[in-house]
Amino acid sequence: MEKRLEAGWLQRIAWSVLVWGSLGLLVWVPFLYVAIRRRRGSDWGAFAAFALYEGVTVTWMSVLPDQDDGDAVLGIVIILCLLAATLMLLLAMFDRRAAGAAAAPQAHGAGSGAYGAVPGSAASPGPYGNPYRSPYGP
């Protein structure tokens, strides 16, 4: 069974604000978080891609001369990568909440499935209940 990482819209927006607020310097952080939590190869691939992007753009900014057309290209690359990261964080990286996630699960043994229930009756026993009829009656 694959691990799920559910997140509400507030958490997704918070990760996106981190990406834009740091001007792309921390774009790899939410992807590292998701990769560590879910341990999927695709998540590690996304983290590696954004870490590589970070290394290339920081190097590109430091090597590039001040007055050049490369500044416009670098700006477009940064904006496109930030948009891609934001779309991935908002729509693709986190799993949607399950429909029954709001309902609290019942404790095992609570209610009609308690220990010692009679088999075949309306109240079915739990996995650890007594499968045999009680010698003292129902």
C-alpha positions as CSV (number, residue, x, y, z in Angstrom):
1,M,0.0,0.0,0.0
2,E,1.4,3.4,-1.0
3,K,1.6,6.1,1.5
4,R,-0.8,9.0,1.2
5,L,-0.1,12.6,2.0
6,E,-3.3,14.5,2.4
7,A,-3.3,18.3,2.6
8,G,-5.9,20.9,2.8
9,W,-6.0,24.0,0.6
10,L,-4.4,26.1,3.4
11,Q,-1.3,23.9,3.6
12,R,-1.0,23.8,-0.2
13,I,-1.2,27.6,-0.4
14,A,1.3,28.0,2.4
15,W,3.8,25.9,0.5
16,S,3.2,28.0,-2.6
17,V,3.7,31.2,-0.7
18,L,7.0,29.8,0.5
19,V,8.1,29.2,-3.1
20,W,7.1,32.7,-4.2
21,G,8.1,34.5,-1.0
22,S,11.6,33.2,-1.3
23,L,11.8,34.3,-4.9
24,G,12.4,30.7,-5.9
25,L,15.4,30.1,-3.7
26,L,13.5,27.6,-1.5
27,V,11.5,26.0,-4.3
28,W,13.0,22.6,-3.4
29,V,11.8,22.5,0.2
30,P,8.2,21.5,-0.3
31,F,9.2,18.8,-2.7
32,L,11.8,17.4,-0.2
33,Y,9.0,17.4,2.4
34,V,6.7,15.4,0.2
35,A,9.5,13.0,-0.9
36,I,10.5,12.2,2.7
37,R,6.9,11.7,3.7
38,R,5.6,9.5,0.8
39,R,8.9,7.9,-0.3
40,R,7.8,7.6,-4.0
41,G,10.3,7.7,-6.8
42,S,8.3,10.4,-8.6
43,D,8.5,12.6,-5.6
44,W,12.2,12.2,-5.3
45,G,12.5,12.9,-9.1
46,A,10.5,16.2,-8.6
47,F,12.8,17.1,-5.7
48,A,15.9,16.4,-7.7
49,A,14.6,18.4,-10.7
50,F,13.9,21.5,-8.5
51,A,17.2,21.1,-6.7
52,L,19.0,21.0,-10.1
53,Y,17.0,24.0,-11.2
54,E,18.1,25.9,-8.1
55,G,21.8,25.1,-8.7
56,V,21.6,26.0,-12.4
57,T,19.8,29.3,-11.9
58,V,22.0,30.5,-9.0
59,T,25.1,29.7,-11.0
60,W,23.5,31.4,-14.1
61,M,22.8,34.5,-12.1
62,S,26.4,34.7,-10.7
63,V,28.1,34.1,-14.0
64,L,25.9,36.2,-16.3
65,P,27.1,39.7,-17.2
66,D,24.9,42.6,-16.0
67,Q,23.9,44.0,-19.4
68,D,22.8,41.2,-21.6
69,D,19.7,39.6,-23.2
70,G,20.3,36.6,-20.9
71,D,18.7,38.5,-18.0
72,A,15.3,38.4,-19.8
73,V,15.7,34.7,-20.6
74,L,16.7,34.0,-17.0
75,G,13.7,35.9,-15.7
76,I,11.3,34.0,-18.0
77,V,12.9,30.7,-16.9
78,I,12.5,31.6,-13.2
79,I,8.8,32.7,-13.6
80,L,7.9,29.5,-15.6
81,C,9.6,27.2,-13.1
82,L,7.8,29.0,-10.2
83,L,4.5,28.7,-12.0
84,A,5.1,25.0,-12.6
85,A,6.1,24.4,-9.0
86,T,3.0,26.3,-7.8
87,L,0.7,24.2,-10.0
88,M,2.3,21.0,-8.9
89,L,1.9,22.0,-5.2
90,L,-1.7,23.1,-5.6
91,L,-2.9,20.3,-7.8
92,A,-0.6,17.3,-8.1
93,M,1.7,16.7,-5.2
94,F,-0.7,16.2,-2.3
95,D,-3.4,13.5,-2.3
96,R,-7.0,14.6,-2.0
97,R,-8.7,14.0,1.3
98,A,-10.8,10.8,1.4
99,A,-14.6,11.3,1.5
100,G,-14.8,9.3,4.8
101,A,-11.9,11.0,6.4
102,A,-14.1,13.4,8.4
103,A,-15.9,10.6,10.1
104,A,-14.1,9.3,13.2
105,P,-13.4,5.5,13.1
106,Q,-15.1,3.4,15.7
107,A,-12.9,1.8,18.3
108,H,-12.5,-2.0,17.9
109,G,-14.9,-3.9,20.1
110,A,-17.2,-1.1,20.6
111,G,-20.9,-1.4,20.0
112,S,-22.6,-4.6,18.8
113,G,-19.4,-6.4,17.7
114,A,-18.1,-6.9,21.3
115,Y,-16.5,-10.0,22.6
116,G,-18.8,-13.0,23.0
117,A,-21.5,-12.1,20.5
118,V,-23.5,-15.0,19.1
119,P,-22.5,-15.9,15.5
120,G,-25.2,-15.6,12.9
121,S,-27.1,-13.0,15.0
122,A,-27.6,-9.4,13.9
123,A,-24.6,-8.4,16.0
124,S,-21.6,-10.0,14.3
125,P,-18.4,-10.5,16.4
126,G,-15.2,-8.7,15.7
127,P,-12.1,-10.5,14.6
128,Y,-11.1,-11.3,18.2
129,G,-14.6,-12.2,19.4
130,N,-15.7,-15.6,20.6
131,P,-16.9,-17.6,17.6
132,Y,-18.6,-20.2,19.7
133,R,-22.0,-20.0,21.5
134,S,-21.8,-19.3,25.2
135,P,-22.6,-22.3,27.4
136,Y,-24.7,-19.9,29.6
137,G,-27.1,-18.9,27.0
138,P,-27.3,-16.0,24.5
